[in-house]
Amino acid sequence: MDPTLPPWTPLPSIRNLRDAGGYATTTPGTSVRRGLLYRSAAPQQLTGDGVATFTALGIKAVFDLRSPKEILDHPAMPPLDYLPDVTYTPIAVFAGGWSPEAMLLRYQDYLSGTPLGNYIHILRALPGAMKPVIAHILAAPAAPVLIHCSAGKDRTGVMIALLLSLAGMPDQAVAEEYALTQVAMSVMMQTMGTRVREMGVFKTVEAQGLAVSDEMVWNLLSARPETMLGLLGVVREESGGVEEWFVKECGMAPDEVDRLKAALSVEDDGVAN
């Protein structure tokens, strides 16, 4: 696939920017609403044509899932709330735990090529970050949002997957949407070259006296559909289903879950459910 074509919006300052909508749900005649859920890597400076392209998407709220330290080390320059009518909200999935030792522990499953354990860790930590996103969508169901972390793959991937699953997308389709990040990451690796090894986690690995291999780099940056399928299986096993997860973990009332599901989906003739 070509990451310069839909569902991506090619924008050099915001890598892996794409619309997570437009996919069929399990309810005949309905699909995930287009132009509501956008996902990306961490934004950089927007200038000139980039501002016009971003503004044309109609995004009204930006939710940043990175930790305070990540934001401090790699801030958007400036945050996207300098754009008219755009709000920026940092909602860290992991507020702390970014010591070198904690980073190595958190990423060890990635580095060995078995990331499901880390995704379960994200799932456990996610409800606090999910609640502001839920509140925004319920309050303004026609106001598009951008959800991002560092690469737009892991924390963003889990949050978007849960929302798409709630909207009614089949697990396989959710996993395939997640795996589109693999395409974007491949391009990012080509453009970054050896600079990818300057990521903090790899410096931590080297500080422990371990060698950073090409396989290790690829394991960290890959987005395999089976990982997301495994996570959705965990949600069903532990909570009974994705709707039940939103009730149990996010404290939503059943009618609020129904409203959120309706906001995320649309009849194929363009009429909202």
Order of alpha helices (4+ residues) and beta strands (2+ residues): beta-beta-beta-alpha-beta-alpha-beta-alpha-alpha-alpha-beta-alpha-alpha-alpha-alpha-alpha-alpha-alpha-beta
